[in-house]
Amino acid sequence: MASGASEPEALGPVARMMMSVAAHAITSYVQFRALAELLIERGVISREELENRFALSRERELERTIDEWFTPDIAYHLKMAVQSAMAQDSASPVPPHDALVQGSAPPAIPHTQPASGIAPPEADEVARARAMQSHTP
């Protein structure tokens, strides 16, 4: 690390961007989870209805949204990452929408190269993300 530079300043621009995106995603996740639990508590929607809506939106809206928000080259890589995550999710005992709504921890990420060629995150990245989640209310 450069002398006198704080840790974020010592990182490159891509690493800083990735940390910013991760922080935003975690914050959004915590806010959404609080809202979902409040709506379930008040009887606005049942947990099952919410889980079904997630499953449908993931099937129908995810690729369309990626295509709308990103340039074709970036969209391609995001779609490959989503496909890899979906393949991993199908092998896990808890579907991701259940984990999201119920607030349980996501399944452990294996340290092998997926068939898609997308490398999984490093163990210390996963540990930092989980530590950030545990510090949120």
C-alpha positions in Angstrom: 0.0 0.0 0.0 1.3 3.5 -0.8 2.4 5.5 2.2 -0.1 8.0 3.4 -2.9 6.6 1.2 -6.0 5.1 2.8 -6.9 1.5 1.8 -9.6 2.6 -0.8 -7.3 5.1 -2.4 -4.6 2.5 -2.7 -6.9 0.2 -4.7 -7.3 0.6 -8.4 -10.4 2.1 -10.0 -12.0 -1.2 -10.8 -11.6 -2.5 -7.3 -13.1 0.7 -5.8 -16.0 0.4 -8.2 -16.6 -3.2 -7.3 -16.5 -2.3 -3.6 -19.0 0.5 -4.2 -21.3 -1.8 -6.1 -21.1 -4.5 -3.4 -21.8 -2.0 -0.6 -24.8 -0.7 -2.6 -26.1 -4.2 -3.2 -25.8 -5.2 0.5 -27.6 -2.0 1.6 -30.4 -2.6 -0.9 -30.7 -6.2 0.2 -31.0 -5.2 3.9 -33.6 -2.5 3.0 -35.6 -4.8 0.8 -35.6 -7.6 3.4 -36.9 -5.2 6.0 -39.7 -4.1 3.7 -40.6 -7.6 2.7 -40.8 -8.7 6.3 -43.0 -5.7 7.1 -45.4 -6.5 4.2 -45.6 -10.2 5.3 -46.2 -9.2 9.0 -49.0 -6.9 7.9 -50.6 -9.5 5.7 -50.2 -7.6 2.5 -48.5 -10.6 0.8 -47.7 -14.1 2.0 -44.2 -15.4 2.0 -45.2 -18.0 -0.6 -46.7 -15.3 -2.9 -43.5 -13.3 -2.6 -41.3 -16.3 -3.3 -43.4 -17.2 -6.4 -43.2 -13.6 -7.7 -39.4 -13.7 -7.3 -39.2 -16.9 -9.2 -41.3 -15.6 -12.1 -39.5 -12.3 -12.3 -36.1 -14.0 -12.3 -37.3 -16.2 -15.2 -39.0 -13.4 -17.2 -37.4 -10.0 -16.4 -33.8 -10.6 -15.5 -32.3 -10.9 -19.0 -34.6 -8.1 -20.4 -33.4 -5.8 -17.7 -29.8 -6.6 -18.2 -30.2 -5.9 -21.9 -31.9 -2.5 -21.2 -29.3 -1.4 -18.6 -26.0 -2.5 -20.1 -24.1 -2.4 -23.4 -24.1 -5.7 -25.3 -20.5 -6.6 -24.3 -21.2 -6.1 -20.6 -24.7 -7.7 -20.8 -23.1 -10.8 -22.2 -20.8 -11.2 -19.3 -23.5 -10.5 -16.8 -25.8 -13.1 -18.4 -23.0 -15.7 -18.2 -22.5 -14.8 -14.5 -26.2 -15.1 -13.9 -26.3 -18.5 -15.6 -23.4 -19.7 -13.5 -25.2 -18.5 -10.3 -28.4 -20.2 -11.4 -26.7 -23.4 -12.0 -25.1 -23.2 -8.6 -28.4 -22.3 -7.0 -30.1 -25.3 -8.5 -27.6 -27.5 -6.8 -28.0 -25.8 -3.4 -30.7 -26.9 -0.9 -32.1 -23.4 -0.3 -33.3 -21.4 -3.3 -32.0 -17.8 -3.4 -35.4 -16.2 -3.0 -36.0 -18.2 0.2 -32.7 -17.0 1.5 -33.4 -13.4 0.5 -36.9 -13.3 2.2 -36.0 -15.3 5.3 -32.6 -13.6 5.8 -30.6 -16.8 6.0 -27.0 -16.9 4.9 -26.3 -17.8 1.2 -24.8 -21.2 0.5 -21.0 -21.4 0.6 -19.2 -20.6 -2.6 -17.0 -23.5 -3.9 -13.5 -22.7 -4.8 -13.5 -24.4 -8.2 -13.6 -22.9 -11.7 -17.2 -23.2 -13.0 -17.8 -24.7 -16.5 -18.8 -21.2 -17.7 -15.2 -20.0 -17.2 -16.2 -17.4 -14.6 -14.0 -17.6 -11.6 -15.8 -17.6 -8.2 -14.9 -14.8 -5.7 -11.9 -15.2 -3.6 -12.5 -16.5 0.0 -11.5 -13.1 1.6 -14.0 -11.3 -0.7 -16.8 -13.5 0.5 -15.6 -13.1 4.2 -15.6 -9.3 3.8 -19.1 -9.3 2.3 -20.5 -11.5 5.0 -18.8 -9.3 7.7 -20.4 -6.2 6.1 -23.8 -8.0 6.3 -23.4 -8.9 9.9 -22.7 -5.3 10.8 -26.0 -4.1 9.4 -29.1 -3.8 11.6 
